[in-house]
Amino acid sequence: MKYKTHGVCSQEINFEIEGSKVAHVQFVGGCSGNTQGVSRLVEGMEVDDAIRRLEGIKCGFRPTSCPDQLSKALKEYKESH
Protein backbone atom coordinates (compact mmCIF):
# COMPACT_ATOMS: atom_id res chain seq x y z
CA MET A 1 0.00 0.00 0.00
CA LYS A 2 1.13 3.55 -0.66
CA TYR A 3 0.39 6.31 1.82
CA LYS A 4 0.96 10.00 1.04
CA THR A 5 2.41 11.63 4.17
CA HIS A 6 1.45 15.04 5.56
CA GLY A 7 3.55 17.49 7.57
CA VAL A 8 6.84 15.56 7.49
CA CYS A 9 10.00 15.41 5.39
CA SER A 10 9.16 12.05 3.80
CA GLN A 11 6.70 12.20 0.92
CA GLU A 12 5.31 8.68 0.97
CA ILE A 13 5.32 5.41 2.87
CA ASN A 14 5.10 2.10 1.02
CA PHE A 15 4.29 -0.95 3.11
CA GLU A 16 2.99 -4.49 3.00
CA ILE A 17 0.95 -6.43 5.52
CA GLU A 18 1.04 -10.22 5.75
CA GLY A 19 -1.75 -11.58 7.90
CA SER A 20 -1.79 -9.24 10.88
CA LYS A 21 1.89 -8.28 10.72
CA VAL A 22 3.85 -5.49 9.09
CA ALA A 23 5.98 -7.23 6.48
CA HIS A 24 7.81 -4.43 4.69
CA VAL A 25 8.09 -0.65 5.14
CA GLN A 26 9.84 1.87 2.90
CA PHE A 27 9.79 5.63 3.38
CA VAL A 28 10.32 7.83 0.32
CA GLY A 29 12.38 10.82 1.40
CA GLY A 30 12.93 11.93 4.96
CA CYS A 31 15.88 11.29 7.24
CA SER A 32 17.32 8.11 5.78
CA GLY A 33 18.81 6.67 8.97
CA ASN A 34 15.73 7.35 11.06
CA THR A 35 13.25 6.02 8.52
CA GLN A 36 15.34 2.89 7.92
CA GLY A 37 15.48 2.34 11.68
CA VAL A 38 11.72 2.71 12.10
CA SER A 39 11.15 0.39 9.15
CA ARG A 40 13.36 -2.37 10.55
CA LEU A 41 11.89 -2.06 14.03
CA VAL A 42 8.27 -2.49 12.93
CA GLU A 43 8.79 -5.23 10.36
CA GLY A 44 7.39 -8.44 11.84
CA MET A 45 5.38 -6.52 14.44
CA GLU A 46 1.62 -6.89 14.81
CA VAL A 47 -0.15 -3.99 13.08
CA ASP A 48 -2.00 -2.98 16.27
CA ASP A 49 1.22 -3.01 18.30
CA ALA A 50 2.98 -0.84 15.71
CA ILE A 51 0.09 1.66 15.75
CA ARG A 52 0.08 1.79 19.54
CA ARG A 53 3.85 2.36 19.75
CA LEU A 54 4.13 4.97 16.97
CA GLU A 55 0.95 6.98 17.32
CA GLY A 56 1.37 10.51 18.62
CA ILE A 57 5.16 10.77 18.23
CA LYS A 58 6.10 14.33 17.29
CA CYS A 59 9.14 15.67 15.42
CA GLY A 60 10.40 18.86 17.04
CA PHE A 61 7.65 21.46 16.94
CA ARG A 62 5.67 19.58 14.30
CA PRO A 63 2.42 17.96 15.41
CA THR A 64 3.41 14.69 13.68
CA SER A 65 6.46 12.66 12.63
CA CYS A 66 7.38 9.90 10.19
CA PRO A 67 6.58 7.22 12.82
CA ASP A 68 3.23 8.92 13.56
CA GLN A 69 2.48 9.05 9.83
CA LEU A 70 3.19 5.32 9.63
CA SER A 71 0.65 4.74 12.42
CA LYS A 72 -1.90 6.74 10.39
CA ALA A 73 -1.08 4.70 7.27
CA LEU A 74 -1.57 1.45 9.20
CA LYS A 75 -4.89 2.69 10.60
CA GLU A 76 -6.05 3.59 7.11
CA TYR A 77 -5.06 0.11 5.93
CA LYS A 78 -7.05 -1.51 8.75
CA GLU A 79 -10.14 0.57 7.94
CA SER A 80 -10.03 -0.48 4.28
CA HIS A 81 -9.47 -4.21 4.88
Backbone as XML, in Angstrom:
<?xml version="1.0"?>
<chain id="A" units="angstrom">
  <residue number="1" name="MET">
    <atom name="N" x="0.853" y="-1.174" z="0.000"/>
    <atom name="CA" x="0.000" y="0.000" z="0.000"/>
    <atom name="C" x="0.897" y="1.234" z="0.000"/>
  </residue>
  <residue number="2" name="LYS">
    <atom name="N" x="0.424" y="2.273" z="-0.653"/>
    <atom name="CA" x="1.132" y="3.549" z="-0.658"/>
    <atom name="C" x="0.329" y="4.540" z="0.162"/>
  </residue>
  <residue number="3" name="TYR">
    <atom name="N" x="1.029" y="5.290" z="0.989"/>
    <atom name="CA" x="0.394" y="6.308" z="1.822"/>
    <atom name="C" x="1.122" y="7.620" z="1.615"/>
  </residue>
  <residue number="4" name="LYS">
    <atom name="N" x="0.398" y="8.657" z="1.222"/>
    <atom name="CA" x="0.958" y="10.001" z="1.042"/>
    <atom name="C" x="1.020" y="10.671" z="2.410"/>
  </residue>
  <residue number="5" name="THR">
    <atom name="N" x="2.223" y="11.027" z="2.843"/>
    <atom name="CA" x="2.408" y="11.625" z="4.168"/>
    <atom name="C" x="2.031" y="13.102" z="4.167"/>
  </residue>
  <residue number="6" name="HIS">
    <atom name="N" x="1.826" y="13.638" z="5.375"/>
    <atom name="CA" x="1.454" y="15.043" z="5.556"/>
    <atom name="C" x="2.235" y="15.627" z="6.721"/>
  </residue>
  <residue number="7" name="GLY">
    <atom name="N" x="2.884" y="16.768" z="6.501"/>
    <atom name="CA" x="3.549" y="17.493" z="7.572"/>
    <atom name="C" x="4.902" y="16.961" z="8.002"/>
  </residue>
  <residue number="8" name="VAL">
    <atom name="N" x="5.521" y="16.110" z="7.167"/>
    <atom name="CA" x="6.838" y="15.555" z="7.494"/>
    <atom name="C" x="7.759" y="15.649" z="6.282"/>
  </residue>
  <residue number="9" name="CYS">
    <atom name="N" x="9.022" y="15.340" z="6.473"/>
    <atom name="CA" x="10.002" y="15.407" z="5.390"/>
    <atom name="C" x="9.797" y="14.315" z="4.339"/>
  </residue>
  <residue number="10" name="SER">
    <atom name="N" x="9.401" y="13.114" z="4.777"/>
    <atom name="CA" x="9.162" y="12.051" z="3.802"/>
    <atom name="C" x="7.894" y="12.370" z="3.016"/>
  </residue>
  <residue number="11" name="GLN">
    <atom name="N" x="7.849" y="11.916" z="1.768"/>
    <atom name="CA" x="6.700" y="12.204" z="0.915"/>
    <atom name="C" x="5.692" y="11.062" z="0.880"/>
  </residue>
  <residue number="12" name="GLU">
    <atom name="N" x="6.167" y="9.848" z="1.147"/>
    <atom name="CA" x="5.310" y="8.682" z="0.967"/>
    <atom name="C" x="5.849" y="7.518" z="1.796"/>
  </residue>
  <residue number="13" name="ILE">
    <atom name="N" x="4.933" y="6.639" z="2.192"/>
    <atom name="CA" x="5.323" y="5.405" z="2.870"/>
    <atom name="C" x="4.716" y="4.254" z="2.084"/>
  </residue>
  <residue number="14" name="ASN">
    <atom name="N" x="5.559" y="3.319" z="1.685"/>
    <atom name="CA" x="5.105" y="2.102" z="1.018"/>
    <atom name="C" x="5.250" y="0.966" z="2.017"/>
  </residue>
  <residue number="15" name="PHE">
    <atom name="N" x="4.203" y="0.155" z="2.151"/>
    <atom name="CA" x="4.286" y="-0.946" z="3.109"/>
    <atom name="C" x="3.421" y="-2.113" z="2.686"/>
  </residue>
  <residue number="16" name="GLU">
    <atom name="N" x="3.742" y="-3.274" z="3.243"/>
    <atom name="CA" x="2.986" y="-4.494" z="2.997"/>
    <atom name="C" x="2.592" y="-5.095" z="4.337"/>
  </residue>
  <residue number="17" name="ILE">
    <atom name="N" x="1.443" y="-5.731" z="4.339"/>
    <atom name="CA" x="0.953" y="-6.430" z="5.519"/>
    <atom name="C" x="0.760" y="-7.891" z="5.133"/>
  </residue>
  <residue number="18" name="GLU">
    <atom name="N" x="1.257" y="-8.787" z="5.952"/>
    <atom name="CA" x="1.042" y="-10.220" z="5.754"/>
    <atom name="C" x="0.317" y="-10.746" z="6.972"/>
  </residue>
  <residue number="19" name="GLY">
    <atom name="N" x="-0.932" y="-11.164" z="6.771"/>
    <atom name="CA" x="-1.747" y="-11.580" z="7.898"/>
    <atom name="C" x="-2.054" y="-10.362" z="8.744"/>
  </residue>
  <residue number="20" name="SER">
    <atom name="N" x="-1.585" y="-10.383" z="9.983"/>
    <atom name="CA" x="-1.791" y="-9.240" z="10.884"/>
    <atom name="C" x="-0.476" y="-8.550" z="11.225"/>
  </residue>
  <residue number="21" name="LYS">
    <atom name="N" x="0.568" y="-8.832" z="10.423"/>
    <atom name="CA" x="1.893" y="-8.275" z="10.722"/>
    <atom name="C" x="2.406" y="-7.368" z="9.617"/>
  </residue>
  <residue number="22" name="VAL">
    <atom name="N" x="3.179" y="-6.385" z="10.028"/>
    <atom name="CA" x="3.854" y="-5.490" z="9.093"/>
    <atom name="C" x="4.995" y="-6.282" z="8.467"/>
  </residue>
  <residue number="23" name="ALA">
    <atom name="N" x="4.983" y="-6.394" z="7.143"/>
    <atom name="CA" x="5.983" y="-7.226" z="6.475"/>
    <atom name="C" x="7.105" y="-6.412" z="5.844"/>
  </residue>
  <residue number="24" name="HIS">
    <atom name="N" x="6.806" y="-5.233" z="5.382"/>
    <atom name="CA" x="7.812" y="-4.425" z="4.689"/>
    <atom name="C" x="7.402" y="-2.963" z="4.786"/>
  </residue>
  <residue number="25" name="VAL">
    <atom name="N" x="8.359" y="-2.093" z="5.073"/>
    <atom name="CA" x="8.087" y="-0.652" z="5.137"/>
    <atom name="C" x="9.219" y="0.081" z="4.436"/>
  </residue>
  <residue number="26" name="GLN">
    <atom name="N" x="8.854" y="1.032" z="3.575"/>
    <atom name="CA" x="9.842" y="1.871" z="2.901"/>
    <atom name="C" x="9.327" y="3.298" z="2.875"/>
  </residue>
  <residue number="27" name="PHE">
    <atom name="N" x="10.105" y="4.211" z="3.430"/>
    <atom name="CA" x="9.788" y="5.632" z="3.378"/>
    <atom name="C" x="10.453" y="6.224" z="2.144"/>
  </residue>
  <residue number="28" name="VAL">
    <atom name="N" x="9.757" y="7.109" z="1.458"/>
    <atom name="CA" x="10.321" y="7.832" z="0.321"/>
    <atom name="C" x="10.648" y="9.227" z="0.823"/>
  </residue>
  <residue number="29" name="GLY">
    <atom name="N" x="11.936" y="9.541" z="0.864"/>
    <atom name="CA" x="12.385" y="10.820" z="1.402"/>
    <atom name="C" x="12.524" y="10.746" z="2.910"/>
  </residue>
  <residue number="30" name="GLY">
    <atom name="N" x="12.750" y="11.883" z="3.516"/>
    <atom name="CA" x="12.927" y="11.935" z="4.963"/>
    <atom name="C" x="14.352" y="11.657" z="5.381"/>
  </residue>
  <residue number="31" name="CYS">
    <atom name="N" x="14.560" y="11.557" z="6.673"/>
    <atom name="CA" x="15.883" y="11.287" z="7.241"/>
    <atom name="C" x="16.185" y="9.802" z="7.076"/>
  </residue>
  <residue number="32" name="SER">
    <atom name="N" x="17.074" y="9.492" z="6.181"/>
    <atom name="CA" x="17.319" y="8.105" z="5.780"/>
    <atom name="C" x="17.599" y="7.160" z="6.953"/>
  </residue>
  <residue number="33" name="GLY">
    <atom name="N" x="18.473" y="7.541" z="7.844"/>
    <atom name="CA" x="18.812" y="6.672" z="8.971"/>
    <atom name="C" x="17.619" y="6.426" z="9.881"/>
  </residue>
  <residue number="34" name="ASN">
    <atom name="N" x="16.890" y="7.481" z="10.181"/>
    <atom name="CA" x="15.725" y="7.349" z="11.057"/>
    <atom name="C" x="14.631" y="6.508" z="10.422"/>
  </residue>
  <residue number="35" name="THR">
    <atom name="N" x="14.332" y="6.765" z="9.162"/>
    <atom name="CA" x="13.249" y="6.021" z="8.522"/>
    <atom name="C" x="13.631" y="4.555" z="8.311"/>
  </residue>
  <residue number="36" name="GLN">
    <atom name="N" x="14.899" y="4.292" z="8.029"/>
    <atom name="CA" x="15.339" y="2.893" z="7.920"/>
    <atom name="C" x="15.224" y="2.202" z="9.270"/>
  </residue>
  <residue number="37" name="GLY">
    <atom name="N" x="15.580" y="2.908" z="10.335"/>
    <atom name="CA" x="15.481" y="2.336" z="11.679"/>
    <atom name="C" x="14.052" y="2.019" z="12.052"/>
  </residue>
  <residue number="38" name="VAL">
    <atom name="N" x="13.141" y="2.945" z="11.807"/>
    <atom name="CA" x="11.723" y="2.711" z="12.102"/>
    <atom name="C" x="11.224" y="1.517" z="11.288"/>
  </residue>
  <residue number="39" name="SER">
    <atom name="N" x="11.581" y="1.481" z="10.019"/>
    <atom name="CA" x="11.151" y="0.386" z="9.147"/>
    <atom name="C" x="11.591" y="-0.968" z="9.691"/>
  </residue>
  <residue number="40" name="ARG">
    <atom name="N" x="12.839" y="-1.084" z="10.045"/>
    <atom name="CA" x="13.364" y="-2.366" z="10.548"/>
    <atom name="C" x="12.757" y="-2.754" z="11.888"/>
  </residue>
  <residue number="41" name="LEU">
    <atom name="N" x="12.477" y="-1.764" z="12.717"/>
    <atom name="CA" x="11.895" y="-2.064" z="14.031"/>
    <atom name="C" x="10.469" y="-2.584" z="13.939"/>
  </residue>
  <residue number="42" name="VAL">
    <atom name="N" x="9.679" y="-2.067" z="12.998"/>
    <atom name="CA" x="8.274" y="-2.486" z="12.931"/>
    <atom name="C" x="8.044" y="-3.714" z="12.066"/>
  </residue>
  <residue number="43" name="GLU">
    <atom name="N" x="8.977" y="-4.051" z="11.194"/>
    <atom name="CA" x="8.788" y="-5.229" z="10.356"/>
    <atom name="C" x="8.703" y="-6.475" z="11.232"/>
  </residue>
  <residue number="44" name="GLY">
    <atom name="N" x="7.641" y="-7.252" z="11.039"/>
    <atom name="CA" x="7.388" y="-8.439" z="11.842"/>
    <atom name="C" x="6.498" y="-8.167" z="13.044"/>
  </residue>
  <residue number="45" name="MET">
    <atom name="N" x="6.206" y="-6.902" z="13.302"/>
    <atom name="CA" x="5.380" y="-6.516" z="14.443"/>
    <atom name="C" x="3.899" y="-6.601" z="14.060"/>
  </residue>
  <residue number="46" name="GLU">
    <atom name="N" x="3.060" y="-6.928" z="15.019"/>
    <atom name="CA" x="1.615" y="-6.893" z="14.810"/>
    <atom name="C" x="1.207" y="-5.469" z="14.464"/>
  </residue>
  <residue number="47" name="VAL">
    <atom name="N" x="0.295" y="-5.317" z="13.521"/>
    <atom name="CA" x="-0.152" y="-3.991" z="13.085"/>
    <atom name="C" x="-0.635" y="-3.159" z="14.268"/>
  </residue>
  <residue number="48" name="ASP">
    <atom name="N" x="-1.472" y="-3.738" z="15.131"/>
    <atom name="CA" x="-2.003" y="-2.985" z="16.273"/>
    <atom name="C" x="-0.908" y="-2.545" z="17.235"/>
  </residue>
  <residue number="49" name="ASP">
    <atom name="N" x="0.104" y="-3.381" z="17.431"/>
    <atom name="CA" x="1.220" y="-3.012" z="18.302"/>
    <atom name="C" x="2.016" y="-1.856" z="17.696"/>
  </residue>
  <residue number="50" name="ALA">
    <atom name="N" x="2.240" y="-1.915" z="16.385"/>
    <atom name="CA" x="2.977" y="-0.837" z="15.714"/>
    <atom name="C" x="2.217" y="0.484" z="15.837"/>
  </residue>
  <residue number="51" name="ILE">
    <atom name="N" x="0.904" y="0.441" z="15.625"/>
    <atom name="CA" x="0.091" y="1.659" z="15.753"/>
    <atom name="C" x="0.214" y="2.218" z="17.167"/>
  </residue>
  <residue number="52" name="ARG">
    <atom name="N" x="0.050" y="1.363" z="18.133"/>
    <atom name="CA" x="0.082" y="1.788" z="19.544"/>
    <atom name="C" x="1.438" y="2.411" z="19.915"/>
  </residue>
  <residue number="53" name="ARG">
    <atom name="N" x="2.521" y="1.855" z="19.402"/>
    <atom name="CA" x="3.854" y="2.361" z="19.748"/>
    <atom name="C" x="4.227" y="3.650" z="19.021"/>
  </residue>
  <residue number="54" name="LEU">
    <atom name="N" x="3.719" y="3.833" z="17.804"/>
    <atom name="CA" x="4.134" y="4.966" z="16.972"/>
    <atom name="C" x="3.202" y="6.160" z="17.030"/>
  </residue>
  <residue number="55" name="GLU">
    <atom name="N" x="1.959" y="5.925" z="17.339"/>
    <atom name="CA" x="0.946" y="6.977" z="17.318"/>
    <atom name="C" x="1.288" y="8.114" z="18.290"/>
  </residue>
  <residue number="56" name="GLY">
    <atom name="N" x="1.193" y="9.332" z="17.777"/>
    <atom name="CA" x="1.375" y="10.507" z="18.624"/>
    <atom name="C" x="2.805" y="10.993" z="18.769"/>
  </residue>
  <residue number="57" name="ILE">
    <atom name="N" x="3.776" y="10.305" z="18.168"/>
    <atom name="CA" x="5.164" y="10.771" z="18.235"/>
    <atom name="C" x="5.281" y="12.050" z="17.407"/>
  </residue>
  <residue number="58" name="LYS">
    <atom name="N" x="5.930" y="13.053" z="17.966"/>
    <atom name="CA" x="6.101" y="14.334" z="17.289"/>
    <atom name="C" x="7.563" y="14.528" z="16.893"/>
  </residue>
  <residue number="59" name="CYS">
    <atom name="N" x="7.792" y="15.348" z="15.884"/>
    <atom name="CA" x="9.140" y="15.669" z="15.421"/>
    <atom name="C" x="9.373" y="17.153" z="15.674"/>
  </residue>
  <residue number="60" name="GLY">
    <atom name="N" x="10.151" y="17.457" z="16.694"/>
    <atom name="CA" x="10.402" y="18.860" z="17.035"/>
    <atom name="C" x="9.107" y="19.568" z="17.371"/>
  </residue>
  <residue number="61" name="PHE">
    <atom name="N" x="8.864" y="20.680" z="16.700"/>
    <atom name="CA" x="7.646" y="21.457" z="16.936"/>
    <atom name="C" x="6.484" y="21.030" z="16.040"/>
  </residue>
  <residue number="62" name="ARG">
    <atom name="N" x="6.731" y="20.064" z="15.193"/>
    <atom name="CA" x="5.668" y="19.581" z="14.303"/>
    <atom name="C" x="4.684" y="18.734" z="15.091"/>
  </residue>
  <residue number="63" name="PRO">
    <atom name="N" x="3.422" y="18.752" z="14.692"/>
    <atom name="CA" x="2.417" y="17.957" z="15.413"/>
    <atom name="C" x="2.433" y="16.472" z="15.041"/>
  </residue>
  <residue number="64" name="THR">
    <atom name="N" x="3.329" y="16.076" z="14.138"/>
    <atom name="CA" x="3.412" y="14.694" z="13.683"/>
    <atom name="C" x="4.870" y="14.347" z="13.413"/>
  </residue>
  <residue number="65" name="SER">
    <atom name="N" x="5.117" y="13.135" z="12.960"/>
    <atom name="CA" x="6.465" y="12.661" z="12.634"/>
    <atom name="C" x="6.326" y="11.528" z="11.626"/>
  </residue>
  <residue number="66" name="CYS">
    <atom name="N" x="7.440" y="11.044" z="11.102"/>
    <atom name="CA" x="7.375" y="9.897" z="10.192"/>
    <atom name="C" x="6.800" y="8.662" z="10.902"/>
  </residue>
  <residue number="67" name="PRO">
    <atom name="N" x="7.216" y="8.354" z="12.139"/>
    <atom name="CA" x="6.585" y="7.223" z="12.819"/>
    <atom name="C" x="5.076" y="7.429" z="13.017"/>
  </residue>
  <residue number="68" name="ASP">
    <atom name="N" x="4.660" y="8.634" z="13.382"/>
    <atom name="CA" x="3.233" y="8.920" z="13.558"/>
    <atom name="C" x="2.495" y="8.766" z="12.233"/>
  </residue>
  <residue number="69" name="GLN">
    <atom name="N" x="3.109" y="9.209" z="11.145"/>
    <atom name="CA" x="2.484" y="9.049" z="9.833"/>
    <atom name="C" x="2.339" y="7.564" z="9.475"/>
  </residue>
  <residue number="70" name="LEU">
    <atom name="N" x="3.309" y="6.753" z="9.861"/>
    <atom name="CA" x="3.188" y="5.316" z="9.632"/>
    <atom name="C" x="2.012" y="4.753" z="10.418"/>
  </residue>
  <residue number="71" name="SER">
    <atom name="N" x="1.808" y="5.214" z="11.643"/>
    <atom name="CA" x="0.653" y="4.742" z="12.416"/>
    <atom name="C" x="-0.648" y="5.126" z="11.712"/>
  </residue>
  <residue number="72" name="LYS">
    <atom name="N" x="-0.702" y="6.309" z="11.121"/>
    <atom name="CA" x="-1.898" y="6.740" z="10.386"/>
    <atom name="C" x="-2.103" y="5.877" z="9.140"/>
  </residue>
  <residue number="73" name="ALA">
    <atom name="N" x="-1.001" y="5.551" z="8.458"/>
    <atom name="CA" x="-1.079" y="4.696" z="7.273"/>
    <atom name="C" x="-1.607" y="3.305" z="7.651"/>
  </residue>
  <residue number="74" name="LEU">
    <atom name="N" x="-1.120" y="2.760" z="8.763"/>
    <atom name="CA" x="-1.567" y="1.446" z="9.200"/>
    <atom name="C" x="-3.033" y="1.471" z="9.623"/>
  </residue>
  <residue number="75" name="LYS">
    <atom name="N" x="-3.467" y="2.544" z="10.251"/>
    <atom name="CA" x="-4.889" y="2.685" z="10.601"/>
    <atom name="C" x="-5.754" y="2.730" z="9.352"/>
  </residue>
  <residue number="76" name="GLU">
    <atom name="N" x="-5.301" y="3.490" z="8.364"/>
    <atom name="CA" x="-6.049" y="3.591" z="7.113"/>
    <atom name="C" x="-6.142" y="2.215" z="6.452"/>
  </residue>
  <residue number="77" name="TYR">
    <atom name="N" x="-5.056" y="1.464" z="6.487"/>
    <atom name="CA" x="-5.063" y="0.108" z="5.930"/>
    <atom name="C" x="-6.106" y="-0.748" z="6.645"/>
  </residue>
  <residue number="78" name="LYS">
    <atom name="N" x="-6.104" y="-0.706" z="7.977"/>
    <atom name="CA" x="-7.049" y="-1.507" z="8.752"/>
    <atom name="C" x="-8.500" y="-1.150" z="8.425"/>
  </residue>
  <residue number="79" name="GLU">
    <atom name="N" x="-8.778" y="0.128" z="8.241"/>
    <atom name="CA" x="-10.139" y="0.569" z="7.935"/>
    <atom name="C" x="-10.602" y="0.094" z="6.567"/>
  </residue>
  <residue number="80" name="SER">
    <atom name="N" x="-9.672" y="-0.085" z="5.643"/>
    <atom name="CA" x="-10.035" y="-0.476" z="4.276"/>
    <atom name="C" x="-10.006" y="-1.987" z="4.051"/>
  </residue>
  <residue number="81" name="HIS">
    <atom name="N" x="-9.557" y="-2.741" z="5.044"/>
    <atom name="CA" x="-9.474" y="-4.206" z="4.882"/>
    <atom name="C" x="-10.249" y="-4.945" z="5.943"/>
  </residue>
</chain>
